[in-house]
């Protein structure tokens, strides 16, 4: 079966409602390719390695969290941008990218899917910019008596080492999280009542906030925390229209 490009865009937009968000780049169709889509390949970032792997898989459309175009970037099509665009246009492949809408979707988004992977039960409370931060509790039968225990659990689920600032050693009953580069949400997570906060990255101030407030901070990897939303969304849309779907994960230490 196949689906037209406009119909696929409509399906993604209906699911992710990008108009609700003030974002850092364009959401939706970023590069126009062939008219009919039979196979979607999803991934985290539209890197050259991902684009090459997706073309080798026979992709008609790519669906990613990190697209090619961002507010304030150099607009010239040279170097790495020329290479990525050249591959997409040369092989007539569509590129769809959704940033904050993909983080926020209540069931399929990056935050919802990270909570699923880590066994965290989300509460209704949201915090941070555009209410993108989530607050929840460990699933029934699970408890963490401190940041070290939580860190071991997260490392085992994500398969990568973390940076952990342990806080004051309190039991971790309320855990806040936001995927990617959301270290700036730490103060909002503290105000929301979190005993620990998980995100992808850490900057210099967060270590001091953790030590001074007693709230643990765990930097789990930007890429590592955002591997789950894109395949979840793409798989659901593909299944709804009888399309093929493949997820390709290009390893990234960041």
C-alpha atoms as one frame of an Amber mdcrd trajectory, in Angstrom:
protein
   0.000   0.000   0.000   1.036   3.617  -0.412   0.001   7.025   0.891   0.403
  10.431  -0.688   2.836  12.881   0.827   0.102  15.401   1.778  -1.950  12.664
   3.452   1.080  11.477   5.448   1.814  15.040   6.549  -1.825  15.442   7.592
  -1.598  12.268   9.693   1.557  13.399  11.474   0.136  16.883  12.081  -3.160
  15.531  13.404  -1.332  13.327  15.884   1.325  15.808  17.043  -0.545  19.166
  16.728   2.563  21.270  15.982   0.615  24.534  15.889   0.331  24.389  19.705
   4.077  24.900  20.160   6.537  27.732  19.868   9.541  25.852  18.555  13.143
  26.361  17.466  12.612  25.267  13.879   9.942  24.177  11.382   7.840  21.127
  12.242   6.406  18.904   9.541   7.711  18.405   6.019  11.224  19.870   5.777
  12.373  18.370   2.465   9.978  17.374  -0.306  10.575  14.057  -2.044   8.497
  11.591  -4.058   4.724  11.862  -4.103   3.859   8.370  -2.839   5.152   6.819
   0.384   5.315   3.088   0.997   8.109   2.917   3.570   8.904   5.218   6.503
  12.270   5.065   8.260  12.406   6.752  11.659  15.383   7.932  13.678  16.492
  10.551  16.164  18.516  12.924  13.977  18.732  13.600  10.251  22.482  13.049
  10.178  24.284  11.986   7.022  24.832   8.502   8.474  21.113   8.145   9.188
  20.089   9.428   5.758  22.495   7.035   4.044  21.242   4.086   6.114  17.611
   4.997   5.418  18.237   5.237   1.671  19.867   1.804   1.806  16.658   0.545
   3.501  14.583   1.843   0.609  12.927   4.701   2.494  10.408   6.946   0.796
  10.111   9.175   3.869  12.226   9.847   6.940  10.661  10.751  10.279  12.997
  12.309  12.866  13.099  14.397  16.017  16.051  16.576  14.980  15.635  17.869
  11.451  17.901  20.040   9.327  16.711  23.577   9.978  16.970  25.569  13.206
  16.354  29.150  14.190  19.471  31.295  13.877  21.588  28.847  11.876  23.698
  29.793   8.867  21.386  29.576   5.867  24.055  28.674   3.299  23.854  25.225
   1.704  27.502  24.186   2.009  29.502  21.475   3.771  27.471  19.053   5.886
  24.166  20.713   4.915  24.962  20.328   1.211  25.808  16.662   1.768  22.613
  15.868   3.666  20.342  17.787   1.318  22.130  16.326  -1.689  21.377  12.806
  -0.519  17.705  13.561   0.180  17.049  15.416  -3.050  19.190  13.100  -5.151
  17.226  10.067  -3.962  13.843  11.856  -3.944  13.290  11.128  -0.231  10.918
  13.134   1.993  12.071  14.407   5.378   9.539  14.966   8.170  10.777  16.409
  11.471   8.934  17.192  14.702  10.785  18.662  17.664   8.804  19.844  20.716
   5.546  18.255  19.506   7.315  14.895  19.553   8.630  15.491  23.079   5.173
  16.356  24.345   2.766  13.753  22.935   1.042  12.205  25.990   1.347   8.571
  24.842   3.891   8.289  22.028   6.226  11.229  22.646   9.771  11.157  23.941
   8.803  11.935  27.527   5.975   9.411  27.623   8.124   6.713  26.051  11.106
   7.405  28.322   8.790   7.068  31.305   7.613   3.720  29.925  11.165   2.472
  29.412  12.208   3.544  32.907   9.066   2.277  34.617   7.847   5.700  35.790
   4.147   6.376  36.235   3.371   9.914  35.115   1.218  12.265  37.157  -0.841
  15.115  35.765   1.698  17.702  36.959   3.758  19.371  34.235   6.476  21.979
  34.601   9.038  23.955  32.623   8.796  25.740  29.290   5.482  25.006  27.550
   4.774  22.388  30.261   7.238  19.958  28.678   8.612  18.590  31.975   6.940
  15.493  33.489   6.604  14.399  37.110   5.891  10.854  38.234   6.574   8.038
  40.634   8.328   4.657  40.351   5.965   1.926  39.200   4.379  -0.290  41.816
   6.863  -2.554  43.524   9.847  -0.336  42.667  11.617   2.040  45.050  14.864
   3.979  44.929  16.537   4.802  48.223  18.822   7.358  46.613  20.372   8.638
  43.395  22.847   5.766  43.149  20.059   3.193  43.008  18.119   5.242  40.458
  21.272   5.736  38.413  21.942   1.990  38.255  18.354   1.391  37.164  18.512
   4.027  34.414  21.893   2.802  33.190  20.532  -0.720  32.872  17.482   0.455
  30.914  19.297   2.898  28.595  22.513   0.928  28.216  24.889   3.818  28.822
  26.733   5.480  31.729  25.238   8.570  33.385  26.441  11.680  35.138  24.843
  11.674  38.616  24.859  14.479  41.198  23.348  12.702  44.208  21.569  15.426
  46.204  21.031  14.767  49.915  20.350  11.027  49.766  16.589  11.201  50.370
  14.318   8.405  49.111  13.211   9.248  45.585   9.425   9.217  45.662   8.775
  11.891  43.011  10.913  11.909  39.890  10.867  14.637  37.291  12.118  14.171
  33.751  12.356  15.831  30.376  14.269  14.334  27.470  17.100  15.976  25.561
  18.692  19.262  26.551  16.318  20.244  29.354  18.840  20.950  32.089  17.371
  24.450  32.302  14.153  22.888  33.659  15.864  21.723  36.855  14.719  24.674
  38.968  11.130  24.183  37.781  11.354  20.483  38.648  12.540  21.373  42.149
   9.651  23.812  42.542   7.234  21.098  41.362   8.349  18.844  44.210  10.741
  16.441  42.473  13.210  14.455  44.587  15.283  13.767  41.463  15.385  15.093
  37.910  16.452  13.231  34.782  17.316  14.786  31.446  19.850  14.360  28.668
  22.506  16.926  29.534  24.053  18.821  32.432  25.516  22.327  32.503  27.654
  23.886  35.211  24.868  25.388  37.384  22.905  22.158  37.868  25.538  20.496
  40.054  25.365  23.429  42.482  21.554  23.393  42.531  21.556  19.671  43.325
  24.025  20.082  46.193  22.244  23.112  47.624  18.657  21.842  47.354  19.236
  18.140  47.963  17.434  17.174  44.732  19.408  14.646  42.682  20.287  15.404
  39.050  20.917  12.696  36.458  22.240  13.484  32.968  21.365  10.424  30.902
  22.412  11.432  27.381  20.562  13.637  24.915  20.365  10.969  22.230  19.811
   8.147  24.710  16.711   9.777  26.189  15.197  10.602  22.778  15.432   7.239
  20.998  11.846   6.200  21.673   9.365   8.817  20.482  10.125   8.841  16.759
   9.719   5.078  16.240   6.572   5.021  18.380   4.878   7.740  16.317   6.109
   6.488  12.953   5.075   2.912  13.739   1.543   3.972  14.692   1.057   6.133
  11.600   2.546   3.470   9.337   0.304   0.778  10.785  -2.779   2.959  10.393
  -2.109   3.299   6.653  -0.618  -0.099   5.868   2.887   1.271   5.299   6.233
  -0.305   6.124   8.254   1.129   8.999  11.849   0.625  10.139  13.674   2.369
  12.986  17.403   3.034  12.567  19.382   4.091  15.629  22.686   5.796  14.818
  24.819   5.590  17.949  25.698   8.902  19.577  27.715   9.313  22.810  26.131
  12.711  23.577
